[in-house]
Amino acid sequence: MKVETVYSEYQEAGDIYFPFNIGVKYAGQLAQSINIENIAVNSEIDDAIFVMPKPVVETEDEEDEDEDDGGNK
């Protein structure tokens, strides 16, 4: 089966042209269409996004609940 990706609706974002529509065709029929609303080039990213979350520590009360229901939640 032939799969074709079609890029269209190019717009400029940060001195580069990007396709704002990406279509995927299977056997000549459009199967998927992705429409991009906004592209930000070299924008600031908050370092907090990359901070690992703290691990979840189960308390004794939660362990007791697991035993009461046979370990099923």
Order of alpha helices (4+ residues) and beta strands (2+ residues): beta-beta-beta-alpha
